[in-house]
Amino acid sequence: MLSFMHTFLRQWKRRYNYREVLRVCLPLVLGMSATTVMEFTDRAFLSNYSIAAISAAVPAGITSFLFIAFFGGVGSYVGVFIAQYHGRGANDRIGRVLWQGIYFTLFSGLVFWLLAIFATKPIFALAGHETAVRELEEIYFSILCKGAILQVAANTLGTFFTGRGITRPVMLITFAAVLLNIPLNYALIYGRWGLPEMGITGAGIATVLAWGINALILAVLIFLNRKNKRYGIFTGYRFDSALTMRLLRYGIPGSLQFTLDILAFTLFILLVGRIGTLELAATNIVLSINAVAFMPSMGVSHGVSILVGQALGKGKPGLAKRAVWSAIHLLVLYILMIDLLFIFFPEQVLTPFIHGGRDSESVVAIMTTGAALLKIISVYLLLDALYMVFSGVLKGAGDTRFIMVSVGVSSLVCLVLPVYFGITRFGMGVTGAWSCVLLFVVTLFLLSAGRYLTGKWQHMLVIERDARQKKTD
């Protein structure tokens, strides 16, 4: 029996590589979770500030994030190029692709300012929310857009480390930004320590300042370290149209995958707002809680993309498969623990968002609706985690067009149209709307898992196939 167990464990260890997955993914998970904690604290403070503030913060925040996700996603896709170059040993090309990402970041800053100036009012006029909520949505959205270049810069610069599998510095820098953001939120929202009470405006300013700290520290570590010369950081600054076009060719579909996902949820939130303010508040609170629980899946997905990119760069897809299934085991274990919390302790999960000064009828309505939605979220999280891992594989290989089309079609057919007609024509309630969210994620899981099982991703590369394999480190 002992001999059998020893053989089984040895074969299991050979088949799965949890240590490598944890080394790369855990700092990304912690870093992304810290970013979400920053958003969580924004919304927790605003939830206790006023119902109007929290009702405005999530729609405006997720709408701005829709645009940030697109430009930041293209910038982040630099990491897949760096991973494959690093795996291939063509380290001298890393600086060149990083600079193309920087030029794209500068372009995104112009677009964000134009959005803030010309698109803010039309976007939230379409939502049809109450006047008090709409005015706060416009304020928050405008501030986040004007500072969004800093977040895109942080995403792009961070790929210099994450693409090479060095994820801890990015995590530590993100923690520093969060530590700055939390007291700034408290001071600027409520007017503490001699600062003016600014409400949702203060929350937006605090977030932008945290983004700026993140980008600044990353830039210092990259450009003031002469050891980075071997990566072409100081010589690869010239604009390379061919490399930029290749980055856009793979990066735009890869980014649109996540952007379309966010767009679907943005439209979902705007439609739920038509059911009622309390239903919108409950949905926003549950989405904020979900964001904290969901971000580890995002971190693992990003880490899997890096590990797959490095493995394919080395020409060893078997290493990628080991990373994929190791990541799935770890992530499912985490999700199951979160699900138990959501199912059996919903009141404790929801309480931080409920202000004691509200009328008891509103509190009961929000708590009852929120508890029901958390049960749906518990199923959603598990399937979404699996989808995120498989989509991470496809992005790491360069199979980005497939996932873009999958999300685009599924979001329209399974989520946006059913919720729109359900609410506007058939009086669908908030639970029915969330059931459509569950249908959406089931569809994405099936499509991404099916594409993974075809094995086509194992033969893909985003870099030049003749990239020289000369180790420089």
Beta strands, then each sheet from edge to edge (+ up, - down):
end
